[in-house]
Amino acid sequence: MKPEETGKAYDSITDRWAEDRFNMNNGIRQHQLALKFAKGKGAALDVGCGRTGRFISLLLAQGYSPQGIDISENMLQLAKEKQPDIPFYHADICSWELPEQYHFITAWDSLWHLPLTQQAPVLHKLMSNLVPGGIFIFSFGGTDEPGEHENNAMGPTVSYSSLGTTGFLDVVKAAGCVCKHLEFDQYPELHTYLIAQKR
């Protein structure tokens, strides 16, 4: 599935993340843990930021200068209305050139929509744009083997891919980062997140 198709799919279901329907604590505990590993505060980036602004608000409260990027135009419009002073970018993370280096990058429940062939290049790009000591937290499908599939559990059909747990650890190491924490946080579901730190 092309990135613009994923964006249009999310354009049609933005209401799923309205505050009266969505658990705004989703991922907060995990990000609070990631922030404990941080060394220095500066620019931060939320990849696949969506409309809720919850991670951007958390980063602001911790003294960071956050930005957001998303492939869904409608999600970004709602994000801008909620947090008009934040820089938001409507772009495909696969081809987008990051404008600076970051102290903290999050990609929560977003990168798994990338084509399998783009997983390693995008992860490497993001980690390459961390300052030394910078933190990267991202979630993924903790499968044993690489793979990809499509489903319509949310309504529109969207694609998912995973390098497999070992594959993600290999990319983290190759990008000059160290795994600080890995957790299957919704076990027995395969939802997994990893906290990496730039050497």
Helices and strands as residue ranges (DSSP letters): H 3-11, G 14-17, H 28-36, E 43-47, H 54-61, E 65-70, H 73-82, E 88-90, E 102-107, G 111-113, H 116-128, E 130-141, E 147-151, E 158-162, H 165-174, E 177-183, E 191-198
